[in-house]
Amino acid sequence: MTPPPAPPATTPPKRRTPAARQRVAGLWAAALLALLPPAVLGGLGWRLLDQELDASAAALAADLARLRSEVPAADWPALARQRLAGDDVAGRLASVADTDGALVATSTASPDWPTRSAAAALHGGGALVLTRSMRGPLALGALLWLSAAGALLLWRRAPPADRTASGAATRADAAVPALRTLIESFHDGILLYGDDGLVRDCNSAASRLLGLPAEQILGQPLARWVDLAHGATTVGKVESQAHRGSPTRPFPCELAIARVPHPGHDLWSATLRDLTERNLAERQLQQLANFDPLTGLPNRALFRDRLRLAIARAGRSGQPMALMFLDLDRFKNVNDSLGHDAGDRLLQQVAARLGAALRGSDTVGRSDLEQSFTVARLGGDEFTIVAESLRSADDALRIAERIQQALQQPVLVGKHEIVVSTSIGITVYPDDPSPPDDLLRHADQAMYRAKELGRDQVQFYSVELNEQAQRRLQLEGELRHALERGEFELAWQPKADIQSGHISGAEVLLRWQRAGQSVATPDVFIRVLEETGLIMPVGRWVLEQAARQIVAWRRAGLPWLRVAVNLSARQLRQGDLVRTVSEVLETSGLPSAQLELELTESMLMGGEQHQRLLHRLSALGVQLAIDDFGTGWSSLSYLKRFNVDTLKIDRSFVRDTPHDPEDNAIATAVIALARSLKLRVVAEGVETPEQRRFLLDNGCDEFQGWLLSRPLSARAFEAWWRQQLLLASGAEVEHATLP
Ligand SMILES: Nc1nc2c(ncn2[C@@H]2O[C@H](COP(=O)(O)OP(=O)(O)OP(=O)(O)O)[C@@H](O)[C@H]2O)c(=O)[nH]1
């Protein structure tokens, strides 16, 4: 039989419970009661011997005094010694002193310790000292004390029922119903069984757990429901399995067996605790900690573990492993236009598609190797895939292409069919022998490059890419100080009426210069500004600069000029753009009609929120233009919904006019659309007189591009503009001043 588990080696100090305190008080009372009789008896015996010694001493002293008076003085010492050797002095030490204190006689006995002495004066002078041993009563007292203590100990060890036959039995009888209630209140099932394994008793929790009424349990072997793999009488706690109902269904349980002392023969108790819920909760916790709740895919934490293991396996087998980083293209638009829920459902479908594409992957077409894939969602619209047991990087490319194909099929989200594309970055181990976190970073860099190249692309990581990423980091650091260092400038690109050539406005373009040299091209640094959020302060600066300059020119006698400022999606989403614009207008004194804000088509897809924002902006009197028209999500309904004033034909459609029939068709269609919606239409990137002629013939209102002028610094623009004004109207140059 296995003994119950030993208590821990050191136990923390405990506060006594009231029951324990009562037990200790009982023990003390019992000890006092037990020790009182021997103490009293011992004390009494001591006292009696003491009195007897005093009496003996007095009698002996009287006897010796009489003897001294009866015999001559010379004989007295001998007679006294004789007397002290007599029977009544036996075992005692007696000394007799004369009147002058000289020792007359002494007995020969030497009594055992402890001793007690009594002194008595001799009539006519002198004294007697009688000493006797007190060992007898002391030994008796000790004996009595030991017997009492022994009896007490035996009493304490005896089972309660045996201690006091009548009183304790009465209390136990009273406790039985209370005990029953207590056992019934347990959530755990308790079953009592004998050495034969048959159940004698059980509580209702046991009956509930086993799914049977008590009458069908009592008298039956416990082993029918409980897996007593460790033996029916093994005291202790184990995780086991129990079965409920009939036919039985197994469930996990914790089983605790204990011996129950019982007169005649011992019983055993089996305490059953259902672990189903606990195991479920543990599994849920595990799931939450390691899996993405939206898609059910491994999350970042689990993915990192799997990646580490995959690297180790690739190291052992020598078969390359690819890590792919996927980011959906322009996923924000889906959230913005169809709502976050639709975005969620799209992500779920993408996860399912990835799984299906990889399960059915015959891209490598090999039977000798067991290819395996781990797909994870890192967050947002980012997914990762580890593809193991590859032959080469080509295999990874084929897998990536297969994924792209799988995602290209339209996804049905509610009533909407959505086509998503994804940009994929790949790094291959051991060609890239980096640790796990660096591999992930490298795949991310490659993905980023795929985005830069126009999205819907696959890119492999390379050392150059890493260098590029380092440069980008450096760029980010420098951009953070560019504004305060005054490194930004505005370039002014004029717009003109396509027929008269009169200057109708200008678009301001942001430039980043240091010591007269361009630090980075706008497409590079503006993207970084947007990603880092620096676009917010820089965007405000652009608005302020542009407004201030126009007002300054007006003060300098030039006519009002409508200035177009490009907005970024982030400016629209974050911050209070309406307040920024109205503050800029107010502090600069620029009439709102002279400010035009240029947006891209995709920025109009932000649903009602953007619609409200744009309405508030146009309520300020500001003009709204759609930039690069035709390149984005060309849903025409927004043109009606938002108070758009101008469409700008993207330069890509202008470049090959009038020679390319398709571009001609697009350009004329945009012009026709704008006219029918009563919008002004501006052509971008006009470089040749033929292009201008073609656009003019088809009804375009304004144009901009190198044919008119390249973007100029404010000073150069002013000079050029003055010249244009002179050329256009000679003496008609307006010299009006501010009202
Ligand atoms: N519906 C949904 N959207 C999410 C979730 N997590 C993050 N997002 C959004 O996903 C978008 C991710 O956008 P990005 O990848 O930065 O940008 P994008 O629009 O995909 O554009 P590119 O990646 O540059 O092509 C952000 O708008 C997040 O707010 C999510 O669990 N559910």
The ligand as a Gaussian input file, in Angstrom:
#p B3LYP/6-31G(d) Opt

LIG

0 1
 N      -10.915000      44.251000     -40.577000
 C       -9.765000      44.244000     -39.900000
 N       -8.837000      45.173000     -40.188000
 C       -7.675000      45.158000     -39.504000
 C       -7.417000      44.217000     -38.487000
 N       -6.181000      44.477000     -37.999000
 C       -5.696000      45.540000     -38.658000
 N       -6.583000      45.956000     -39.601000
 C       -6.473000      47.041000     -40.560000
 O       -5.700000      46.555000     -41.650000
 C       -5.145000      47.649000     -42.342000
 C       -3.729000      47.297000     -42.757000
 O       -3.352000      48.220000     -43.661000
 P       -1.898000      48.269000     -44.300000
 O       -1.389000      46.917000     -44.613000
 O       -1.039000      49.147000     -43.466000
 O       -2.200000      49.044000     -45.610000
 P       -2.982000      48.555000     -46.892000
 O       -4.226000      49.350000     -47.063000
 O       -3.148000      47.084000     -46.921000
 O       -2.010000      49.063000     -47.993000
 P       -0.660000      48.378000     -48.460000
 O       -0.282000      47.349000     -47.462000
 O        0.304000      49.507000     -48.531000
 O       -0.960000      47.785000     -49.791000
 C       -5.233000      48.843000     -41.392000
 O       -6.225000      49.731000     -41.869000
 C       -5.709000      48.246000     -40.063000
 O       -6.559000      49.136000     -39.373000
 C       -8.422000      43.259000     -38.194000
 O       -8.276000      42.384000     -37.335000
 N       -9.568000      43.316000     -38.916000

